[in-house]
Amino acid sequence: MGFLENLIQMKLKTATGKDVMKISRAFELGINEAAAEKIAAYLRKNPVNILNHSDRLKLVKEISRIAGEQPAKKIYRILSELTR
């Protein structure tokens, strides 16, 4: 695993609800604070490699379950663009 991958993994494992809310606001995802906390808890408990397509899909499905379909679709598009 390269330096950048390690950095991303570390950030995901230490994500807080505030971190998720910052991203939600920046990308206009429409995630509320309660959902942000649940998403952060999921990220801390479950290793997610956003560079791996199947891991991204699992993450997006979980976000869809927590925050709804619209934010999940936006996140999927953003992650797909970033990981090209």
C-alpha positions in Angstrom: 0.0 0.0 0.0 1.4 3.4 -1.0 1.7 6.5 1.1 -1.4 8.1 -0.2 -3.5 5.0 0.4 -2.2 4.8 4.0 -3.1 8.4 4.6 -6.6 7.9 3.2 -7.1 4.8 5.3 -5.9 6.5 8.5 -8.2 9.5 7.9 -11.2 7.1 7.3 -10.4 5.1 10.5 -10.4 8.3 12.6 -13.3 10.1 11.0 -15.7 12.0 13.2 -19.2 13.2 12.7 -17.8 16.7 12.3 -15.5 15.5 9.5 -18.4 14.0 7.7 -20.5 17.1 8.2 -17.7 19.3 6.7 -17.6 17.1 3.6 -21.4 17.0 3.4 -21.5 20.8 3.4 -18.6 21.2 1.0 -20.3 18.9 -1.6 -23.9 19.8 -0.7 -24.7 16.2 0.2 -27.6 17.0 2.5 -26.5 14.7 5.4 -27.8 15.6 8.8 -25.7 15.4 12.0 -27.2 12.2 13.3 -26.5 10.4 9.9 -23.0 11.9 9.9 -22.2 10.4 13.3 -23.5 7.0 12.1 -21.4 7.2 8.9 -18.3 8.1 10.9 -18.9 5.2 13.3 -19.2 2.9 10.3 -16.0 4.2 8.9 -14.2 3.7 12.2 -15.5 0.1 12.7 -15.2 -1.2 9.1 -12.0 -1.0 7.1 -12.9 0.7 3.7 -10.5 0.9 0.8 -12.1 3.6 -1.4 -9.7 2.7 -4.1 -11.3 -0.8 -4.3 -14.6 -0.8 -6.3 -16.3 -3.4 -4.2 -15.4 -1.6 -1.0 -16.7 1.6 -2.4 -20.0 -0.1 -3.3 -20.4 -1.5 0.3 -19.7 2.0 1.7 -22.2 3.6 -0.7 -24.9 1.0 0.2 -24.3 1.7 3.9 -24.5 5.4 3.4 -27.8 4.9 1.4 -29.2 2.9 4.4 -28.1 5.6 6.9 -28.6 8.9 5.0 -30.8 8.1 2.0 -30.4 7.4 -1.7 -29.6 10.9 -2.9 -26.6 11.6 -0.7 -25.3 8.0 -1.5 -25.6 8.6 -5.3 -23.7 11.9 -5.0 -21.0 10.3 -2.9 -20.7 7.4 -5.4 -20.2 9.9 -8.3 -17.6 11.9 -6.3 -15.6 8.8 -5.3 -15.7 7.5 -8.8 -14.3 10.7 -10.1 -11.6 10.9 -7.5 -10.5 7.3 -8.0 -10.1 7.3 -11.7 
